[in-house]
Amino acid sequence: MDRGIKPRGERREPLGFHPSRCDRLSTSFTRLRYPIVLSILAALVTLGIKTTAYLFTDSVGLLSDAAESIVNLTAALTALFCLWYSAQPVDSTHTYGHEKIEFFSSGLEGVLILIAAGGIVWCAIPRLIHPQSPDSLDLGMALALGASLINLAVAVVLIRVGRRGNSIILEADGKHLLTDVWTSFGVVAGLVLVRITGWNILDPLVALAVAANIVWTAWGLLARSFNGLMDHALPEEDQQRVRAALTALMRSGLHYHALRTRQAGARKFVDFHLLVPGAWTVREAHEFSERAEAAVRAALPGAEVTVHIEPIESELSWHDSELLAVEKDQPPP
């Protein structure tokens, strides 16, 4: 068996403190910060445009649109800080890194969106009771559409870069901006109907519909953040790739179980128990575990893998994890 023996004297840097990892973190922050800065600039510009549109029209629908731009700005500033913090290398008090702050950022954005929705409802209800006719609708609609096009362009950039870099911060900010785009289109559509029909009550009704859409987006962000903070397992397709890679290495007298996965920001973690013959030397077991780690990283690039080695003949090795009760297709000990 090719055990992949390393040359004597080869020195391995501690995981997490390797200079190349620090370089990757710095490069990642440098690459990902520009879309966030673009989002901040877009939030400032669109906030000014939408506020102007509201001041000209006195439309509660446009007011709701402007309120969401304030949330966009706050969320983008928070995202920039969290992106910087998550790129910091591991230290003595954060030995698994700082990436989980990305889930806090996403959760905070969800909470801010909910607050914006509450403000919209607060402003819309009085207009339902006492409808008012908006002023200067043509100008207001033109300004709202212009702001929407800016947000649409920035949202596409954020989502694409976020998915490519596996950054929940960028993806969440992009989806939020995309929601703002549809919000603005809905507001403009409502104002068009007001203009055509003269039914002023449509203005607050559109605002309430916008609020409902915002709540739905917030729920998705909060759920994703909760799952991340609770160490939710990786998607099933990722787990299947890992299992297939490990199963391909196994042969008679070898087994693995208690596979656990989780994600913190863009980093994915995998650990499992590797059962090997008790007669193997430490070197033999270590060399095979290195092969297993390499197979997992090939199936899940960038994953950090931890292997716990156990003697396959020991009864205790088959009953030492709560996961064994929920794993499928486990052979008898």
N, C-alpha and C positions, 0 to 999 in steps of 0.2 A: 504493500500500500504506500502510495506517495503521501507522506505526512507533511510535506512542505516545511522541512526543518530549516530554521533560520540560521545564518552564519553566526558563529560564536562572536560575542562581543557587540552584536548589533544592539543599539540602544533605542528604546521606544519612549517617546515623550508621553507624559501623563495626558490622559484624555481631557480635553477641554482647555489645557494650557499650551497646546501645540501652537507655535507661532503662525502656522498656516491657517489655523482656525480663527485666530484673532484677525488675520488679514481678511479672511472671508467675511467676518462680521462687519469689519470696517467698510469693505467694498459693498456689502449688501446694504448698509445704511446709506452710503453715498449714492447708490443706484436707486434706492427706493424713496429717498427723501424728496427728490425733485417732483414726482407726481403729487406728493402731499403739499409741497410749497405751491404748486400749480392750483391745487384745490383751495388753499387759503386765499390766493389772489382772486380766484373765481368767486369765492364766497363774498369777498369784500365788494367786488364789482357788482355782482347780482343783488346783493343786499341794497346797495345804493340805487340800482335800477328799479327794484321792486318797491322800495320805500317811496321813490318818486312816483311810481304808478299809483300807489295807494293814496298819496297825498292829492293827486290830481282827480282821482275818481271817487274816493271815500267808499270803495268797495270792500266789504268784509272778506270776500273771496281773495282779493289781492292782498289784504292785510294778513290773511292766513298764509299766503305764499311768502310774504316778506318775513313772517315769524319763523318759517322753516329755514330761511336763509341765515337767520341768527344762529339757529341750531347747527347749520352746516359749518359756519365759521368756528363755533366753539368745538365742534367735533373734530374739525381739521387741525386746529391747534393742539388739541389733546392727542390726536393721532401722531402728530409730528414728535411730541415728547415721548410717547410710548414707543414709537419706532426707534428713536435714539436709545432709549433705555433698554429695549429688548436686544439691541445689538451689542450691549456690553458683554465682555467675556465672563466666564464663570469666576467666582471668587469664593472665599472661605465661608461666606454666609449664604451664597446662592450657588451651591455646587452643581445644580442642574441647569444653570443659566438663568436668564431673565426674560425669556420669551413669553412666559405666561401673562405678562402684563398686556399682551395683545388682546387677550380675552377680556381683561378689564376695560380696555379701550372700546372694544365692540359693545360690551355691556353698558358702559357709560353712554355711548351713542344711542343705544336703544332707550335708555331712561330719558335722555334729552328729547328724543323724538316723541315719547309719550307726553312729556311736559308740553311740548309744542302743540300736540293734539288737544290737550286739555285747554290750552289758551285759545285755540281756534274755536272750540265748542263754546267757551265762555263768551267770545265775541259774537258768535253766530246766533245764539239763542235770542238775545234781545231783538235782532233784526228779523227773526221769525215772527216775533210778536208784533213788531212795528216795522214792516218793510219800508225801505227807502230806495229811491232811484239813484243809481250810481251816476257820476258825472264824467264827461270827457272819456267815454268808453273806447273810442278809437285809439287815442293816445295810450291809455292804460293797457289795452290788449297788445298793442305793438311793443311796448316796453316789456311786458311779461313774456312775449314770444322771443324777443331778443335775449332776455336773461335765460330762457329755457335752452336756447341753442348753445349758449356758453356752457351751461351745466351738462348738456348732453355730450359735448366734445370731451369735457374733463372726465365725466363718468366713464366713458368708453376707455380712456387712457388708464384710469385707476383700476378698473376691473381687469383689463388685459394684463397690466403689469403685476397686479396682485395675484392673479391666477398663475402667471408664469413664475413668480417668485414665491408662491405659496404663502402669501402674507394676508392674514385675516384682516389686518388694519386697512390696507389699501382696498381690498375687496369690499369690506363693510362700508367704507367711505364712498366707494364708487356706487354701490347699490343704493346707498342713501341719496346720493345725488341723482341717480336715475329715478328714484321715487319722486324727487323734487321736480324732475322734468315732467313726469306724468301728472303730477299735481298741478303744475302751471298750465299744461294743456287742458286739464279738466276745468280749471278756473276760467280760462279764456273761452272754452266751449260754453260754460255757464253764462258768461257775460254776453256771448253772441246770442244765446237764447233770450236773455233779458232784453237785448236790443230788438230782437225780432218780435217777441211776444208781448213785451211790456210787463211781464210778470216779475216784479221785483223780488218776490219771495224766492226765486230761483238762486239768487246770489247767496243767501245764507245756506240754502240747501246744498249747493255745490261745496261750500266751505265745510259742511258737516260730512259730506262724502269724502272730501280731502282728508279730514281728520280720521275717518275710518280706515282709509288706505294707509295713512301714516302709522296707525296702531298696528296694522297687520305687519308692516315692515319692522317695527320695533319688536314685535313678538319673535320674529325670525332671528333678529340679532341677539336678543336676550337668551333665546333657547340655545343658539350656537355658543354663546359665552358660557352659559351654565354647563353645557356638555364639556367644554374645554377645561373649565376649572374643576370639574368632577372627574377628570381623567377618563373621559369616554374613550372606548376602544376605537382604533382606526376603522375606516370603512371596510365592509366585508370583502370587497375586491382586493384591498391591500393585504388583509389577513390571509386570503386564499393564496396570494402570490408567495407570501412568507411560508405558509404551510407546504406548498408545492416544492419550494426550494429545499426545505429541510427534509421532506419525505424522500426526495430524490437522492439524498445522501445516506439515508438509513439502510441498514442491511441487518442480517441476523445478528442478534446480540447487542443491537443499538436501538435506542428509542428516544423520543423527546415528548414532553408534555408541559402543562402549565404555561402555555404561551400567553403573554400579556403584551398589549400594545397601548400606546397613548401618544398624544401630540401636545407640544407646547410651542405655540407660534408656528414657525416653519419647521421645527425640529420634530422628528418622529423617533420614538423609543420602542425598542422591542427587547423583551427578555423571556427566557424559557429555561426549563430544566433539561439537561442532556444526560441521558442514562447510558453509561458505558460499562464494559466489563470491569469488575472490581480488580482483576489481575493486571489491568493496564497500569503503566507507570504514570507519574504526574506529567511527564513530558508527552507521552502518547495521548493522554486525555486532552492536554492543552493544545497539541497540534491539531487534533480533530475538531476541537471547539473553534480553533482559528478558521478552519475550513467552513464550519457551519456559519460563523459570523460573516465570512466573505460571501457565502451563498445568499444570506439574508440581505446584505448590502447591495448585492447585484440585483436582487428582486425588488428592493426598496431603496433606491439610491439616497445616500445621505443619512440613513437610519443609524442610530446609535444602539448597539447590540450588547446585551449582557447575558452571559451564559452561566448557569449554575450546574456544576457537574456532580453526578451522583452514581453510586454503584448500582447496576441494573438488578443484581441478585438480592439486594436488600429490600425487605418487606416495607421498611419505612419510606423508601424512595417512591413508593406507589401511593402513599397516603399523606404526603407532607404539604399539600396545597389545597386550599378550598376550591380552586379552579377545577380540580379533577372531577368534582361532582357535577359540573355543568359542561365539561368538554364532551364532544361526541366521538364515537368510534375509538374509544380507548380499549386497547387489548388488556386481557386479564394479567395480573402480575405473575 
